[in-house]
Amino acid sequence: MIQNVAIGIAKGLEYLHSNGVVLRDLKPDNVGFDENDTPIIFDLGFARELHTVHKSEIAGSLRYMSPESGLRQGTTLASDVYSFGVLLYEMVTLEKPFKKYTTSSEFIADVFVRDYRPWTASIPSRAIRDLITNCWNKDKSNRPTIKTVANIL
């Protein structure tokens, strides 16, 4: 079930990305299901055509935001892949990622600057652990495309 949901979300992002659109706010609250239990990404309020996103513009929810977006270094399609990795972590562990942070300054210092990520060793599947780790890599150029993510799933 989790795998089907993850694939559906990845395919939705793949569709947006293939049309040059970056979502910028992938999180559990923005995923629902249709009458056939197919995952749907909704609330596209922060979605933009990639070429229109200004480098210093911040949008989305901090917990799921990529380091480059949060540090105003530019948002790319890889930023959505980072968010997908955080969401996938939450789906497979049933834990809110980064829940220990009570202030945004603490979060930014640890997650965006020091590259802290939740421990993944408790995830039984090595392939899923590796996928999550690759998706939330601090270096956006080392993240897979969402198409690659969907194929791995």
KEMI-349352 format. One record per residue: z, y, x of N, C-alpha, C, O in turn; residue in one letter. Coordinates in pm, whole numbers, plus 32768, in hexadecimal, padded with zeros to 4 digits. Example, Ala and Ser with C-alpha at 12.3 -4.5 7.8 and 13.67 -1.06 7.14 Angstrom:
BEGIN
830C7DC78527830C7E3E84CE830C7EB68528834E7EB48590A 82C47F1F850582CA7F96855783138003850A83248072853DS 
END
This chain:
BEGIN
80007F8880528000800080008000807F80577FB080D98041M 805B808480BA806180FA81117FDD810C815B7FAD817D816AI 7FA4809E81877F2680A781D07EB880E181777E69813481A4Q 7EB280B680FA7E4C80EA809D7E5F817F80847DFD81CA807EN 7EDB81A980777EF8823780627ECE828680DE7E8E82EE80D4V 7EF4825481537ED2829881D07E3A82A281E17E07830B8209A 7DF4823781C37D61823981CD7D2782A0816C7CCD82EB818FI 7D5B82A280F27D2A8302808F7D3E839280BA7CE583E680A8G 7DB283AF80F37DCD843781247D70845781997D3784C4819FI 7D6183F981F57D09840E82687C798425823A7C34847C8270A 7C4C83D981D77BC383EB81A27BB4847481607B4B84B3816CK 7C1C84A2811B7C18852880DF7C0C8594814A7BBD85F1813CG 7C5B858681B47C5085E582237BC885DB82677B8D8640828EL 7B97856182737B13854D82B17AA8859782617A4D85D3829BE 7AB2859381DE7A5385DB81897A5B867281A379F586B481B6Y 7AD586A781A37AE6873681BD7AAE875B82467A6387BC8254L 7AD3870D82AC7AA6872A83347A0E8722834179D287728389H 79D086C382FC793E86B5830478F8872E82C67881874582DFS 7942877A8276790C87F38239793F8871827F793188E0824BN 797A885F82F679A788D183457A24891583107A3D8989832EG 7A7388CB82C27AEC890482867B6788C982C87B73884F82D7V 7BC4892082EE7C4488F583247CAD890D82B77CB38979827DV 7D0088A9829B7D6088AF822C7DD6890A824C7DFA895E81FAL 7E1288FB82BF7E80894C82F37F06893882AD7F66897C82D1R 7F1188E0824C7F9188CB820A7F9D883E81D17FC0882D815CD 7F8187DB82237F91875181F78024872D81FD806387368267L 805A8705818C80E786DC818180F486898102809A868A80AFK 8163864180F2817285EA807C816286337FF7812A85FC7F98P 819286AF7FF0818886FA7F7280F987187F4A80DE87397ED6D 809B870D7FA7800F872D7F8B7FB886B17F7F7F3D86B97F8AN 7FF7863F7F697FAE85C27F537FDD85877ECF8055857C7EB6V 7F7E85617E7C7F9E85217DFD7F4084AC7DE77EFB84807E43G 7F3F847B7D6D7EED84067D4D7EA5841C7CCA7EDB84597C6DF 7E2983EB7CC37DDF83F37C457E05837D7BEC7E5F832F7C0DD 7DBF836F7B7C7DDF83057B1B7DC782797B527DF882177B19E 7D7D826F7BC07D6381ED7C007DBB81D77C7B7DA3817C7CCAN 7E21822C7C8A7E7C82287CFD7E3682447D827E6382177DEBD 7DC8828D7D7C7D8382B87DF57DC583397E257DD783967DD6T 7DE983417EA67E2783BC7ED87DC884337ECF7D5084277EE8P 7E0184A57EAB7DB585217E9F7E00858D7EEB7E79859D7ED9I 7DB985D67F3E7DF4864C7F7F7DDC86C17F217D6B86DC7EF9I 7E4787077EFF7E38877C7EA87E8487F27EE47EBC87E77F51F 7E8588607E9F7EBB88DE7ED07E7289057F507EA888FD7FBFD 7DF9892F7F3F7DA589577FAF7DB389ED7FCC7D588A2B8003L 7E258A267FA67E3B8AB67FB47E2D8AEB80427E028B5C8056G 7E528A9A80A57E478AC581317DC78A9381737DAB8AB681E6F 7D798A42812C7CFD8A0B81657C998A7C817E7C8C8AD8812EA 7C548A7181EF7BF18AD782137B7D8A94825B7B8B8A298297R 7B0A8AD582547A9C8AAC82AB7ACA8AC983397AFD8B358356E 7AB78A68838F7AEE8A7184167AC68AF2845E7B188B2E84A4L 7A4A8B1C844F7A1C8B9284987A5B8C1484687A4C8C7B84A8H 7AA28C1083F57AE18C8A83C17B758C9583E47BB48CFA83C5T 7BAD8C3084237C3D8C3184427C558C8384C07C1E8C66852AV 7CA68CEA84B27CC98D3F85247D318CF9857A7D8D8CBA8547H 7D228D0585FC7D778CBE865C7E0C8CD886457E5D8C7C8654K 7E318D5186227EBF8D7386157EF78D5985897F6E8D6F8570S 7EA38D2A852E7ECE8D1284A57F1D8C8F849B7EF08C2684CAE 7F928C97845E7FE58C2084497FE68C0083B47FF88C588361I 7FD18B8183947FD68B55830980088AC783067FED8A788361A 80518AA6829D80808A1D828D81168A118299815E8A7582A3G 81458997829881D48978829D81FA8951832B81BB88FA8367S 825F8992835F8285898383EB829688F18415826788CA8480L 82D888A183C482F5881583E6827487C684038276876A8454R 820787E983C38188879F83CF811F87EC842180AF87BC8434Y 81448861845180E788B9849780D5888E852981348863856BM 805B88988559803E887685E5807688E0864380858954861DS 809688B886BD80C9891A871E80698990873480958A02873CP 7FE88974873F7F8A89E187597F858A4586E57F738ABC86FAE 7F958A13866B7F988A6D85F780198ABE85F880178B3885E6S 80898A7A860D810B8ABD860B811E8B21867B81678B83866CG 80DB8B0986EB80E68B65875D80738BCA876080608C1287C2L 80288BD086F27FB98C3086E27F4F8C21874F7F1B8C848783R 7F318BA387717ECB8B8987D67E498B5A87967DEE8B2C87DBQ 7E428B6587157DC98B3F86CD7DD78ABD86817E158A5E86B1G 7D9E8AB9860B7D9F8A4385B67D158A0385BA7CB08A4885AFT 7D13897F85C97C95893585CD7CA088BD856F7D0888A88531T 7C37887185667C3C87F685177CA78798854E7CE4874D8503L 7CBC879C85D27D24874986117DAF876F85E07E0B871E85E8A 7DBF87E985AF7E41881385787E6387C284FB7ED6879E84E6S 7DFF87A684A97E13875184347E3586C2845D7E83867E841AD 7DFA869484CB7E17860C84FC7EAA860285267EEC859E850BV 7EDC866B85677F6A866F858A7FBF8660850B801A860E8506Y 7FA086B184A67FEA86AC84287FE4862283E9804685F183B2S 7F7085E383F27F60855C83BE7FBE84FD84077FFC84A783C8F 7FC9850A8489802384B484D780B484C284AB80FC845F84A1G 80DE853D84908167855584618179851783D681DF84D883BBV 8116852A8380811B84F082F9811C845882FF8168841882B6L 80CA841D835580C7838C8363814E83588394817D82F18365L 818B839D83F28211837884218272837383AB82BE8313839CY 826E83DA835882C883E082E582AC836F8282830883368248E 822D834F8271820882E48213823B825C8242826D820E81F1M 822F823F82C3825481B982F282E981AA8310831E813B830EV 832E8219832C83BE821083498415823782D2848C821882CFT 83D9827A8270842282B081FD848E8311822984F6831D81E8L 84768356829884D283BB82CB8489843F82D9841684458302E 84D184AC82B58499853182CC84948548836284FB853D83A5K 842185678398841A85838428845D86088448845A866683F9P 8499860F84BC84D5868B84EE854586BF8494855B8738848CF 858B8665845085F1868F83EF866B86CE842F86B9871083EBK 867E86BB84B286F586EF84F486F087878508875687C58526K 867B87C284F7866D88518513869488A5849A8664888F842BY 86EB890684B48719895E844886DF89EB845586E48A3983F6T 86A88A0B84C986698A8E84DA85DC8A7E851085BD8A1E8558T 85878ADB84EC84FD8AD4851B84F58AEB85B2849F8AB185F4S 854D8B3E85E985498B56867A856B8AD886C9852F8ABE8730S 85CB8A8B869885EF8A0B86D6857889AA86D0855689698733E 853C89A3865B84C9894B86468457897086A5841F891A86E9F 843589EF86A883C68A1D86FD83E189FD8790838889CE87D6I 845B8A1687BD847E89FC884A84728968886C843A894588D3A 84A78912881784A8888288348421883F881983EF87F4886DD 83E8885887A68371880E877B82F1884B87B4829D880487EAV 82E288CC87A88267890C87D582638920886D81FB890C88ACF 82D5894688A882D78966893782FC88EC898C82B688CB89ECV 836B88A88969839A883789BB835B87B289948373874C89D6R 830B87B2892C82C0873B8904831886C888D082F6865488E3D 838786E9888F83DC868088538394864487DB8359868C878BY 839B85C087CE83698578875983D0850F8732841984DE8788R 83D784ED86B2843584838688841683FF86CE83A583E586F8P 847B83AF86DA8471832D871A841F82D186C1843982C88649W 83BE828B86FA8366823586AA837E81A086C1833B814D8684T 83DB817D871983EE80EF873C8414809886C583FE801F86C8A 844C80D3865D8474808485E883FE805F858E840D800E8532S 8389809785A883128077855982DE7FF0858A82B97FE385FEI 82D97F8B853282B57F03855D822A7EF6859A82187EAA85F9P 81CA7F3D856681407F2E859581267F87860F813080028608S 81057F48867E80E47F9486F880697FEC86E18062805C8713R 80097FB986967F8E8006867C7FAE8087862F7F7780F0864DA 8008807E85CD802E80F585808080815385D7806D81CD85D2I 80DC811D862781298171868480CB81BF86DF80DA823886F1R 806A81788719800B81B987737FB78222872A7F9C828D8761D 7F8F820386B07F40826186627F8F82E186487F5C834F865BL 800B82D2861C80608346860280708399868180608413867FI 8091835686EE80A4839A876E802683E48799802E845487CCT 7FB383A887867F3583EA87A97F188461874D7EE784C8877BN 7F36845286CD7F1D84BF866E7F748539868B7F4585AB8680C 7FF1852386B18049859686C7805585BA875B80B885F68785W 7FF3859587A97FEE85BC88367FEE8654883F7FA7869787F4N 803C868B889A8043871C88A87FBB875788CD7F9887C588A2K 7F6F870E891D7EEB873C89487E84871688DE7E6186A188CED 7E54877A88977DF8875F88287D79871888547D3B86D08805K 7D51872B88D17CD786E889007CEB865289147C8A86088923S 7D68862589157D85859689237D9D8551889D7DB684D8889AN 7D95859B88307DA6855E87AC7D228521877E7CB78553879FR 7D2B84B487327CB0847C86FA7C7A84D5868B7CC385288655P 7BFD84C5866A7BC8850985F37C0084C285787C2F84508582T 7BFA850385077C2C84C2848D7BD1844C84687C0083ED842AI 7B538452848C7AF983E084737B27836784C47B2782F78490K 7B4C837C85417B80830F85947C0182D885597C17825F8556T 7C588332852B7CD6830984EC7CBA82AE84757CF682438468V 7C5F82D9841E7C3D828983A77C07820083CF7C28819C8390A 7BB581FC84367B7E817B84657BEA8121849E7BE680A78489N 7C4B815984E47CB9810A851C7D0E80CF84AC7D37805B84B2I 7D26812084457D7880F183D57D318082838A7D67804E8328L 
END
